Amino acid sequence: MKCRGCGVELQFKDPKKPGYIPEHVLLEEKEPLCQRCYKMIHYGKLSVPVEEEIFLDKLDEILKDFKKVIYVVDITDFEGTFRKEIMKKLNGKEVYFAVTKFDLLPKSLSSIEAQEWLKNKFGCSSERIFLLSSKNKFGLRKFEKFLRSLREDILILGVTNVGKSSLLSHFTEAKPTISPFPGTTLGIIKRKVFDVNLFDTPGILTNDRVTDLLSVECQAKILNTKSFTRKTFKIDESRAVLVSAFCKIEVEFKTKKKPIFQIFAPEKVTFHETKKEKADELMKKRAGDLLIPPCKKQDIDENFVTHIFEVDEEKEVVIAGLGFLNIKRGPFTIKVTVPEKIKVVVRDRLLKPKRGGIK
């Protein structure tokens, strides 16, 4: 028997392992929850560590049974959640993209503009892209129409915390466990959605997003955000901008006017401008205090590296699992210092310059 919340096989022998449930509860309840899910729902506690690192290796075996796949991607962390290693495994499948958290981006970004940008990234037609928001229900009617049109079972997958469970809750009677903690779906959950079965997989873990460096409690605080913060900076070469305790931004330029850029990040992430010579000390001493994340005072035991890019108004700089910079005035050289595992990329802009307005 499986837990109706996380889909893991139930067991009553080892309280420290996933799927544990007291034996008498297992015998008495028709659709029991494992102790982990029960505590999550009623007390907001995550007591059993989730170990899903091997799930990506199991994906090939699971995919054999499906022709169609829904890949859920977070548009606010696109480069962190749209993964080449996953797409490689989906080669030959009929892939549809459910793109969540559109409501967190500025109002100035229209759905048409976002669709065009996503078409170029995914390399597919707009008919296979569903721009969504579970919170304000944007795009859900179109997605429901698609689900109703299905005539065969479909697999849904994505990395941890892309909003997969929240999305599914709109279309299933037996709702999956929706928790603020990442990685809560341990086994594959079968859900009846209209006339077909939808198979919900565990969130695939990554190791190159800033959120991957955080405790599950801090991940919940940062990721479950109601809005994105935007702040504009115009700095010279003597200054640095700190975005949390995990990212330092510096600039070099030859133009008369200073570079201008805007930083977009979840509302709990803090920004701080300082003198360049003080930046490293602040990142060490004020982590979890002035600089969040981390969410508690702590020493950050990470090796930092600096990425250097030439950027202009056509580009954005992405720090996976943290936020992105939209270039307002360039060109200039940008230096981004982060822990060595963290993905930092330059992309074609999603947000047009000289436009804004956070929702």
Residue pairs with C-beta under 8 A, 6 or more apart in sequence:
1 9
1 10
1 26
1 32
2 8
2 9
2 10
2 187
3 10
3 19
3 21
3 32
3 33
3 34
3 37
3 186
3 187
4 31
4 32
4 33
4 174
5 33
5 34
5 37
5 38
5 40
5 41
5 176
5 177
5 184
6 18
6 34
6 36
6 37
6 177
6 184
6 185
6 186
6 187
6 189
7 176
7 185
7 186
7 187
7 188
7 189
7 200
7 202
8 18
8 19
8 34
8 186
8 187
9 19
9 187
10 19
10 20
10 21
10 26
10 32
10 34
11 17
11 19
11 20
11 21
12 20
12 21
12 22
12 23
12 26
13 20
14 20
15 35
16 48
17 48
18 34
18 36
18 48
18 50
18 51
18 186
19 34
19 36
19 186
20 34
20 35
20 36
20 48
21 32
21 33
21 34
21 35
22 35
25 32
26 32
33 41
33 177
35 47
36 46
36 47
36 48
37 177
37 184
39 45
39 46
39 47
40 46
40 177
40 179
40 181
40 184
41 177
41 179
44 180
46 179
46 181
46 184
46 216
46 217
50 183
50 184
50 186
52 160
52 183
52 186
52 202
52 203
52 204
52 205
53 205
55 201
55 202
55 204
55 205
56 85
56 86
56 89
56 204
56 205
59 86
59 89
59 157
59 201
59 204
60 89
62 155
62 188
62 201
63 69
63 89
63 90
63 93
63 155
65 153
65 155
66 93
66 153
66 154
66 155
66 199
67 93
67 94
67 152
68 93
68 94
68 95
68 96
68 150
68 152
68 154
68 155
69 90
69 93
69 94
69 95
69 96
69 154
69 155
69 156
69 157
70 95
70 96
70 97
70 98
70 154
70 155
70 156
70 157
70 198
71 82
71 86
71 87
71 90
71 95
71 96
71 97
71 98
71 157
71 158
72 81
72 97
72 98
72 99
72 100
72 156
72 157
72 158
72 162
72 163
72 164
72 167
73 81
73 82
73 97
73 98
73 99
73 100
73 158
73 162
74 80
74 81
74 99
74 100
74 101
74 161
74 162
74 163
75 99
75 100
75 101
75 102
75 104
75 105
75 114
75 118
75 131
76 101
76 104
76 105
76 228
76 264
76 266
77 209
77 320
77 321
78 121
78 318
78 350
79 318
79 320
79 343
79 345
79 347
80 159
80 206
80 208
80 209
80 211
80 318
80 320
80 321
80 343
81 158
81 159
81 162
82 121
82 122
83 159
83 204
83 206
86 157
86 159
86 204
87 95
95 124
95 128
96 128
96 129
96 130
96 146
97 118
97 122
97 124
97 128
97 129
97 130
98 130
98 132
98 143
98 156
98 167
99 114
99 118
99 129
99 130
99 131
99 132
100 132
100 133
100 134
100 162
100 163
100 164
100 166
100 167
101 133
101 163
102 111
102 114
102 131
102 132
102 133
102 138
102 139
103 133
103 135
103 136
103 138
103 359
104 133
104 225
104 227
104 228
104 359
105 114
105 228
105 264
105 350
105 351
105 359
106 230
106 351
106 355
106 356
106 357
106 358
106 359
107 357
107 358
107 359
108 351
108 352
108 355
108 356
108 357
109 350
109 351
109 355
111 131
111 138
111 139
113 352
114 131
114 350
115 126
115 129
115 131
117 348
117 350
118 129
118 131
119 125
119 126
119 129
120 348
122 128
122 129
130 139
130 142
130 143
130 146
131 138
131 139
132 138
132 139
132 140
132 143
132 167
133 139
134 140
134 163
134 166
134 167
134 169
134 170
135 226
137 170
140 170
143 167
144 170
144 171
147 171
147 193
147 194
147 196
147 198
148 194
148 195
150 193
150 194
150 195
150 196
151 195
151 196
152 196
153 196
153 197
153 198
153 199
154 196
154 197
154 198
154 199
155 198
155 199
155 201
156 164
156 168
156 198
156 199
156 200
156 201
157 164
157 201
157 204
158 164
158 203
158 204
159 203
159 204
159 205
159 206
160 182
160 183
160 203
160 204
160 205
160 206
161 182
161 183
161 203
161 211
161 219
161 223
162 203
164 185
164 200
164 203
165 176
165 177
165 178
165 179
165 184
165 185
165 200
166 178
168 175
168 176
168 191
168 193
168 198
168 200
169 175
169 176
169 178
171 193
171 194
171 198
172 191
172 192
172 193
172 198
173 192
174 191
174 192
176 185
176 189
176 191
176 200
177 184
177 185
180 220
180 223
180 224
181 216
181 217
181 219
181 220
182 203
182 211
182 216
182 219
182 220
182 223
183 202
183 203
183 205
183 216
184 203
185 200
185 201
185 202
185 203
186 202
187 202
188 199
188 200
188 201
188 202
189 199
189 200
190 197
190 198
190 199
190 200
191 197
191 198
191 199
191 200
192 198
205 212
206 212
206 321
207 341
208 320
208 321
208 341
208 342
208 343
209 320
209 321
209 322
209 342
209 343
210 244
210 246
210 247
210 293
210 319
210 320
210 321
210 322
210 338
210 339
210 342
211 219
211 222
211 223
211 321
211 322
212 321
212 341
213 246
213 293
213 294
213 302
213 339
213 342
214 222
214 293
214 294
214 295
215 294
215 295
217 295
218 293
218 294
218 295
218 296
221 268
221 293
221 295
222 266
222 268
222 269
222 293
222 295
223 266
225 266
225 267
225 268
226 267
227 267
227 358
227 359
228 264
228 265
228 266
228 267
228 323
228 358
229 264
229 265
229 266
229 267
229 269
229 271
229 358
230 262
230 263
230 264
230 356
230 358
231 262
231 263
231 271
232 260
232 261
232 262
232 328
233 241
233 249
233 260
233 261
233 262
233 263
233 271
233 273
234 258
234 259
234 260
234 329
235 241
235 251
235 258
235 259
235 273
236 251
236 258
237 250
237 251
237 252
237 253
237 276
238 275
238 276
239 250
239 273
239 274
239 275
239 276
240 248
240 249
240 250
240 273
240 274
240 275
240 276
240 279
241 248
241 249
241 250
241 263
241 271
241 272
241 273
242 248
242 249
242 271
242 272
242 273
242 274
242 279
242 282
242 283
242 291
243 249
243 263
243 265
243 269
243 270
243 271
243 319
243 322
243 323
244 265
244 269
244 270
244 291
244 292
244 293
244 294
244 322
245 283
245 284
245 286
245 287
245 288
245 291
245 292
245 293
245 294
245 300
246 293
246 300
246 302
246 322
246 338
246 339
246 342
247 319
247 322
247 336
247 337
247 338
248 279
248 280
248 283
248 335
248 336
248 337
248 338
249 263
249 325
249 334
249 335
249 336
249 337
250 276
250 279
250 334
250 335
250 337
251 259
251 332
251 333
251 334
251 335
252 332
252 333
252 335
253 259
253 331
253 332
253 333
255 331
255 332
257 329
258 329
259 327
259 329
259 330
259 332
259 334
260 327
260 328
260 329
261 325
261 326
261 327
261 328
261 329
261 334
262 325
262 326
262 328
262 356
263 271
263 323
263 324
263 325
264 323
264 324
264 325
264 326
264 351
265 271
265 322
265 323
265 324
266 323
268 292
268 293
269 292
269 293
269 322
269 323
270 290
270 291
270 292
272 282
272 290
272 291
274 282
282 290
282 291
283 291
283 300
284 299
284 300
287 294
287 297
287 298
287 299
287 300
288 294
288 295
288 296
288 297
288 298
289 297
294 300
300 339
302 339
302 340
303 339
303 340
304 337
304 338
304 339
304 340
305 337
305 338
305 339
305 340
306 335
306 336
306 337
307 335
307 336
307 337
307 338
307 344
308 333
308 334
308 335
308 336
309 315
309 317
309 333
309 334
309 336
309 346
310 331
310 332
310 333
311 317
311 327
311 330
311 331
311 332
311 333
311 334
311 346
312 327
312 330
312 331
313 327
313 328
313 329
313 330
313 349
313 353
314 327
314 348
314 349
315 327
315 330
315 346
315 347
315 348
315 349
316 324
316 325
316 326
316 327
316 346
316 347
316 348
316 349
316 350
316 351
317 324
317 325
317 327
317 334
317 336
317 344
317 345
317 346
318 324
318 325
318 343
318 344
318 345
318 346
318 347
319 336
319 338
319 342
319 343
319 344
320 342
320 343
320 344
320 345
321 342
322 342
324 350
325 334
326 349
326 350
326 351
326 353
327 349
327 353
328 353
328 354
336 344
338 344
